[in-house]
Amino acid sequence: MRPLDTIERKTLLYRSGLGFHCINHVLGCSHGCRYPCYALLMARHHGRVRHSVDWGRPRIVGNALALLERELTRKRVLPSDVHLCLTTDPFMVGHPEVETMSLAIIERLNRSGIRCSLLTKGQLPEELADRGRFPCDNTHGISLVSLDEGFRRSWEPGAAPYAERIEALRRLHDAGRRTRVHIEPYPTPGVVVQDLSAILAEVAFVDHIYFSGWNYNPRVPRDDAAEAFYRSQSHIVQAFCSQRGIECQIG
């Protein structure tokens, strides 16, 4: 792939409407999620991009590291945690410059004693196991809503294969790092028939599981049948986590 175009920003580190601090050092994402992508919907609403083609050609924030250094130096009280990322992917498939900048940002935050939580549909780099470089108790997460590669190719065509995501996460777990799985947005049987227990079994090693349903798509109407389905699946997740001492959160 050709090098990413760059943009400049005036600020980088911010407190989200969800109540936690975030960094989004890329505008757009090449994973092409068709759920649809909520970040794309918001970017179009606020005029940051015009359509999905723009969004699928990500642009990296060229002054991100300089901004972060300035903001950390000026803040009187530093945040305890920062999330990467809320509106893009810190380990976007096929864009090594995004990974390089993400690792540099995490390293700089850890140097100030700030923990990071990471969420990706790509592969978490092995370097994250290095406690000399990344000394804080960071949380390393993947998004995983299926094991069916046909589903991924239809709905997350640019993202990493599921097995690769799980393998990278397991490596970090085996290195003693904290790990998490987001099972969201979980599809109903009208989209794909699958066994949630099989997905859970593949990630039984993690420290935390978040589960939530699918919104913003007419193929998944939130009617009584869908609500009953999501209640039953939530109970499966809760029972699985309870039996294994895994932290559990239902969205």
N, C-alpha and C positions, 0 to 999 in steps of 0.2 A: 504494500500500500504506500501511496505517496505521503510525505510528511503532512501533519495536520496544519491547517491554517491557525493563526493565533489571534486572540483578542486581548484587549487591556481592560482591567476593571479598577474601580476606585476602592473597593473593599473586598474582603475574602471571607473572613470568619464572621459568622452571624448566628444569632439565636433564632431558631425556626419557630413557626407558629405551633409546633408540637411540643415546644418547651425545652428542646435541647440544642446545643451548639453544633453547627454544621460547616463543612467546607465543600463547595462544588467548584472545582478548578477546571472544569470542562463544560462547554455549552453544547448540548446534544449528546447522542449516543448511537452507535452503529449496530447495536444488537437487534434493532427492528422489532421489538415486542409489539404484538398486535392485540393486546388484551382489551382496550388500548392502553398505551403508556400514559399514566396520570401526569408524569412530568412533562410530556409533550403537550397534553391538553392545557396545562397551566402556562407553558411557554407560549403557546399560540394565543391563549386568552390575554396574556400580558404583552403581546406583540414582540416577543424576543425572537420568534421564528414565524415564518408564514405558513409552512406546511411540513409534512413529514419528511420530504426530501431534504429540506434544510436541516432538520433535526438529525437525520441519518448521516450528515457530514459534520462530525463533531469538530469543534474549534477549542483549542487549549488556551488557558489563560496564561499568557506569556510572562506576566509580572507576578504570578502567584506567590513564588517563594519570597520575593522582595516585599510584597504586601504582608505576608504572614510574619516576616521578621519585624516589620514596622509595627504591626498590630500587637504582637506579643510584647514588644518592648514598651509600648505606650499603655497597655492595660494595667490598671492598678490591681485588679483582681482577675486572675486567670481562671478560665473554666476548668473543671475537674476532668471533663470528658468532651471529646469532639467526634462527631459521626462523619464518615466518608462513605458514600455521598448520598444526599437526599434526592437530587435531580439528575444524576448521571452515574456512571459506573467507574470506580477507581482502578479497575483492572480489566478494562475494555479489551475484548479479543481483537488482536491484529494491530494494536497501537502501542508499541513498546514505550513511546515517549510519555504516554499517560501513566503507565506503570512506574516508570522512572520518577516522574514528578510525584506520584502518590507516595512512593516509598520515601522520597526526600521530605515530604510534608509530614508523614508519620514520624520519621526520625526527628525532625525539628520539634514537633509537639512533645514527643517523649522526652526530649532533652530538657524541656521545661516542666516535666513531671505530669504532663497531660495525657491521660489514657485515650486511646482511639477505639472506636467501634467501626468495623468495616463490613460492607455488604456488597456482594458481587454476583453476577451471572457469568463471570469469567473464571480464571484459575487464580487462586491465591498463591503468590510467589513463595518459594521455599525460603527466601531471605527473611521472611517475617518470623522465622523461628530463632533468629539470631538475637539473643538477649543482650549482647554487648551493644548492638546497634539499636535495638528496640527494647529498652529495659522495662517499660511499663507493662501492666497487666492488660494488654489490649484484647479486644474480643473480635474474633475472625469469623465472619458469617458468609454463607452462600444462600442464594434463593433457589429453592428446589420444589417444584410442584408436581413432578411426574418422574418416572423412569423411562417413559416411552419416547424414544428418539423421533418417532414420527410426529408426535405431539410437539416436541421442541422445534423441529424443522418447520412446522406450520405456524407456531405461535411465538417462538423466540429464535428466529432463523440465524441471527448473527452471534448468538451466545455460545458459550462453551458446551460441549456435550455433558450430560448429567454425570456420567461416570468420572469424567475428568475433574469436575467440580468436587465431587465427593472424595476422590483420591487426594486432591490437594488439601482439602480440609482435614482429612484423616492424618496426613503427614504432620500438620501443625498440631493436631491433638497428640500424636505420638511424641512430639517434641515438648509436650507439657504446656502447650498454649490453650487458652480458653477459646471454645468454638461454639458456633450457633448456626441454626438452620431456620430460615424463613420459608414456611410453606404457605405462600400467598402470591397471587390469588389462586386458590385451589379450585379446579374446575369441577362442575357437576357432571353426572353421567351423560347428560345431553351433549356434552362436548367430547368427553373421553371416558370410557369405562375403565376403572383401575382400582387397585386395592391399596388403600392408604396404609394399611399395616405393613405392606411390602416396602413402601417408601420409608416408613419409620424404622424398619429393621436395618436398612442401609445406613442410617445415621444414628444408630443407638449409642454411639460413642460420644455424642456432643454434650455440652453443658446446658444448653438452652434451646428450646423449640418454640417458635412463634407460629401460630396457625390462624388463618383468616380466609374468608370467602372471596368471591369474584364480583366486582362491581363494574358499572359503566359499559356493560355489553348486553345488547338485547337477546343474545343467545343464552344468557343466564338471568332470567327474570327473577327478582326476589319475591316470589310468590310463596304460598304456604308450603308447597312441596320442597322448594329450595331451602326454605328456612328449616324444615324438618331434617333435610339432608345434612345441612351444616351443623345442626345440633348433634346429630348422631356422630358425625365425623369429629366434632370437637370433643365428645365424650371418649372416642377412641384415642385421641391425642392425650387427653388428660390422664386416662388410665395407663397408657404406655409410659408417660413421664413419671407418674406416681410410683409405678412398679420399679423404676430404674433410678430414681432420685435425680431426674432431669428437671431443671427449671422449666416451667410451662407458662405460656401466655396465649390467651385466645383473643383475637381481635374482633 
